[in-house]
Amino acid sequence: MTDSLLPCPCGLAPLRPLKLGRAGTLRRCHRCGLLTRAQMPSDEDVTKLYREDYWQQYRDEQVGAARRNVHEHALAWLEQVMPCPGALVDVGCGGGALLALCRDRGWKGRGFDPSIQAAAYARDRGLDVQAEMFPPCSLADATVDVVTFMNVLDHLVDPFAALQEAWRVLRPGGLLYLRVPNGPFHAALLALPAVLRADRLAVFHLYGFGKSSLLHHLPRLGFDEIIVRTAPPSQSDPYGPSGEEPERGRSILKGIDQAGFHLLQGLGLTRQAWGPSLEALARKGSSGAKAIEAGRQGLR
């Protein structure tokens, strides 16, 4: 097998190079739509980044108020489907912003984050947060009602193993909530002419999920009743000082994003899953055990 024909986790087609000019190359599966980086970092490098460095670089993003509206929106959607608060696990919880909101609204929240500093910050505020990777997870099978991944899944070296672990710890009929950058949208930004400098506004970590890839992979991992839709933008931008050119460009994009989301919402078109961010809600079905067993054998 040549380097240009790496297999996609969907098992249906290879990941082929997607040339993006000055922005470099991604890989894309033409069957499920999944996007990945052309070169993946080592497990050791990723572990070091999120265990030691990420909190130092993005602490303000994780503990500030910029994303409070995003957390309130996610919890409101969950409460529409599950009116009685239950046990919720937030994967990659950072400083525990979502968990603090859960506590205020009667949920029993627990978080997992690889950063020792982030976990300590959250525990100092009375939150139940473990400085652990996910997977593996110390929780028993079928013990929680909701698992959330808030802008986390695309950072993971193996997001599919994390989804299998979420299926395992969820009770039958439990809910999975995901928020991710819209991979195809950001790949399109990267492909724009260099003079537009849109690559500075794109968000792409290790994987790029779009509507088609979520609707393909979530069922194969044992989830059903899946809804994918455009996610609301955060209420403000937590990154960097104002006045610099990249920040001005991001501010313009954020204004367009906010206006576009409200337009889609008003027209009832959020299920078209357009825009920079997507969210998905799914239930644990009965078919995930096979996927988990395959994952344990290294077959994805």
C-alpha positions in Angstrom: 0.0 0.0 0.0 1.5 3.4 -1.0 1.6 6.4 1.3 -1.2 8.0 -0.8 -3.6 5.2 -0.1 -3.8 5.1 3.7 -7.1 3.4 4.8 -9.9 5.5 6.2 -11.3 4.3 9.5 -14.7 3.8 7.7 -13.1 0.8 6.0 -14.7 1.6 2.7 -12.1 3.7 0.9 -8.6 5.1 1.2 -7.7 8.5 2.5 -6.4 10.4 -0.6 -4.3 13.5 -0.6 -6.3 16.8 -0.9 -4.0 19.6 -2.1 -4.6 23.0 -0.6 -2.0 25.1 -2.2 0.1 27.2 0.2 -1.8 25.6 3.2 -0.4 22.2 2.3 -2.2 18.9 2.1 -4.9 17.1 4.0 -6.3 13.6 3.4 -9.9 13.0 2.5 -12.1 9.9 2.2 -14.5 10.2 -0.8 -16.9 7.7 0.8 -17.5 9.1 4.3 -16.1 12.6 3.9 -13.6 12.4 6.8 -10.7 14.7 6.6 -7.4 14.2 8.4 -4.0 15.8 8.6 -1.5 14.4 6.0 1.0 13.8 8.7 -0.2 12.8 12.2 1.9 13.6 15.3 3.1 10.9 17.6 1.0 9.8 20.6 3.8 11.1 22.8 3.8 14.6 21.2 0.0 14.8 21.6 0.1 13.6 25.2 2.7 16.2 26.0 0.8 19.0 24.3 -2.4 18.4 26.2 -0.9 17.2 29.5 1.7 20.0 29.8 1.3 22.8 27.3 -2.3 23.3 26.3 -3.6 24.8 29.6 -0.8 27.3 29.6 -1.6 28.5 26.1 -5.4 28.4 26.2 -6.4 28.8 29.8 -8.3 32.0 29.2 -10.4 30.3 26.5 -11.3 27.5 28.9 -12.2 29.5 32.0 -13.5 32.8 30.5 -17.0 33.7 29.6 -16.5 33.7 25.8 -18.1 30.3 25.4 -20.8 30.4 28.1 -23.5 30.7 25.5 -22.2 27.6 23.8 -22.4 25.6 27.0 -25.9 26.9 27.8 -27.1 26.1 24.3 -25.7 22.5 24.5 -27.2 21.9 27.9 -30.6 23.3 26.9 -30.7 20.9 23.9 -29.9 18.0 26.2 -32.6 19.0 28.6 -35.2 19.1 25.9 -34.5 15.5 25.2 -33.8 14.4 28.8 -35.8 16.7 31.1 -34.6 15.1 34.4 -30.9 15.9 35.0 -28.7 12.8 35.4 -25.1 11.8 35.3 -23.0 13.7 32.7 -19.4 13.1 31.6 -17.5 15.9 29.8 -14.5 14.6 27.9 -11.7 17.1 27.6 -13.4 19.3 30.2 -10.5 21.8 30.7 -11.2 24.0 33.7 -14.7 22.7 34.0 -16.8 25.5 32.6 -19.5 23.2 31.3 -19.5 21.1 34.5 -20.0 24.2 36.7 -23.1 25.0 34.6 -24.3 21.4 35.0 -23.9 21.7 38.7 -26.0 24.8 38.8 -28.8 23.1 36.9 -28.9 19.9 38.9 -26.8 17.5 36.9 -24.2 15.3 38.4 -21.2 16.1 36.3 -17.8 14.4 36.0 -14.9 15.5 33.8 -11.8 14.0 32.3 -8.9 16.0 31.0 -5.3 15.1 30.4 -4.0 18.4 31.9 -3.0 18.1 35.6 -3.3 21.9 35.9 -6.7 22.1 34.4 -8.0 19.3 36.6 -6.6 20.9 39.7 -8.2 24.2 38.7 -11.6 22.5 38.3 -11.2 20.5 41.6 -10.4 23.7 43.5 -13.9 24.9 42.4 -15.5 21.8 43.8 -15.9 19.9 40.5 -15.3 16.2 40.0 -12.5 16.2 37.4 -9.8 13.5 36.8 -6.5 14.2 35.1 -6.9 11.3 32.8 -6.9 10.5 29.1 -10.2 9.2 27.5 -9.9 6.3 26.8 -9.2 4.5 28.9 -11.9 5.5 31.3 -12.3 4.3 34.9 -16.1 4.4 34.8 -18.0 1.1 34.7 -20.1 0.0 31.8 -23.6 1.7 31.3 -23.3 4.1 34.3 -23.9 7.6 32.8 -26.7 9.4 31.0 -24.8 11.8 28.8 -21.3 12.1 27.4 -20.2 15.4 25.8 -17.2 16.3 23.6 -17.1 20.1 23.3 -14.5 21.0 20.6 -12.5 18.0 21.6 -13.1 15.1 19.2 -11.0 16.6 16.3 -8.0 16.9 18.7 -7.8 13.2 19.5 -5.3 10.8 17.9 -8.1 8.2 17.8 -11.5 9.9 18.1 -13.2 6.6 17.2 -11.8 4.9 20.2 -13.1 7.7 22.3 -16.6 7.4 20.8 -16.5 3.6 21.5 -15.6 4.4 25.1 -18.5 6.9 25.3 -20.8 4.2 24.0 -19.5 1.8 26.7 -20.1 4.1 29.7 -23.5 5.3 28.5 -26.6 3.7 29.8 -29.0 2.2 27.1 -30.6 5.1 25.4 -28.1 7.6 26.9 -27.1 10.7 24.9 -23.9 11.7 23.1 -23.4 15.4 22.4 -20.6 16.6 20.1 -19.5 20.0 19.0 -16.7 20.2 16.4 -15.3 22.5 13.8 -17.0 21.9 10.4 -14.1 20.2 8.6 -15.2 20.8 5.0 -15.9 24.5 5.8 -12.4 25.0 7.2 -10.8 23.0 4.4 -12.5 25.3 1.9 -11.0 28.3 3.8 -7.6 26.7 3.5 -8.0 26.2 -0.2 -8.8 29.9 -0.9 -6.1 32.0 -2.6 -3.2 33.0 -0.3 -3.8 36.7 -0.9 -7.1 36.4 1.1 -5.2 35.0 4.1 -8.3 32.9 5.0 -5.9 30.1 6.1 -5.3 32.1 9.2 -9.0 31.9 10.1 -9.3 28.2 9.5 -9.5 25.7 12.4 -8.1 22.3 11.7 -6.5 20.1 14.3 -6.0 16.3 13.6 -9.4 15.4 12.0 -12.1 17.3 10.2 -15.7 16.1 10.7 -18.5 17.2 8.5 -22.2 16.2 8.4 -21.6 13.3 6.1 -18.7 11.8 8.1 -20.7 12.1 11.4 -23.7 10.5 9.9 -21.5 7.7 8.6 -19.3 7.0 11.7 -21.8 7.4 14.5 -24.1 4.6 13.4 -21.2 2.2 12.8 -20.1 2.9 16.3 -23.5 2.0 17.8 -25.4 5.4 17.9 -28.8 6.1 16.4 -31.4 8.9 16.3 -28.6 11.2 15.1 -29.2 14.9 14.5 -26.4 17.0 13.0 -26.9 20.7 12.6 -25.1 24.1 12.5 -23.9 25.1 16.0 -24.1 28.6 17.3 -20.8 30.6 17.4 -19.4 31.5 20.8 -20.5 34.9 22.1 -17.1 36.4 21.9 -13.6 35.6 20.6 -11.2 34.5 23.4 -8.1 34.5 21.2 -5.4 37.2 21.2 -5.4 41.0 21.4 -7.5 43.1 19.2 -6.2 45.3 16.4 -3.9 42.8 14.6 -4.8 41.8 11.1 -5.6 38.1 11.9 -7.8 39.1 14.8 -9.6 41.7 12.7 -10.2 39.0 10.0 -11.5 36.6 12.7 -13.7 39.3 14.1 -15.3 39.9 10.7 -15.8 36.1 10.2 -17.4 35.9 13.7 -19.8 38.6 12.9 -20.8 36.9 9.6 -21.0 33.6 11.5 -23.3 35.0 14.2 -25.6 36.7 11.6 -25.6 33.5 9.4 -26.5 31.3 12.3 -29.4 33.5 13.3 -30.6 33.5 9.7 -30.4 29.7 9.4 -32.2 29.4 12.7 -34.9 31.8 11.7 -35.5 29.9 8.5 -35.4 26.5 10.1 -32.3 25.5 8.1 -29.8 24.6 10.9 -30.0 20.9 9.9 -28.3 21.8 6.6 -25.1 21.9 8.8 -23.5 24.9 7.2 -21.1 27.3 8.9 -17.8 27.0 10.9 -19.1 24.8 13.7 -21.4 21.7 13.9 -23.1 20.0 16.7 -24.6 16.5 16.9 -26.9 14.7 19.3 -27.2 10.9 19.2 -28.5 8.0 21.4 -26.7 4.9 22.4 -28.2 2.1 20.3 -27.8 -1.6 20.8 -25.2 -2.3 18.1 -22.0 -0.8 19.6 -20.7 -3.9 21.3 -19.3 -5.3 18.0 -17.5 -2.0 17.3 -16.0 -2.0 20.8 -14.8 -5.6 20.4 -13.3 -4.8 17.0 -11.6 -1.8 18.5 -10.1 -3.9 21.2 -8.6 -6.2 18.5 -7.2 -3.2 16.6 -9.7 -3.4 13.8 -11.4 -0.1 12.9 
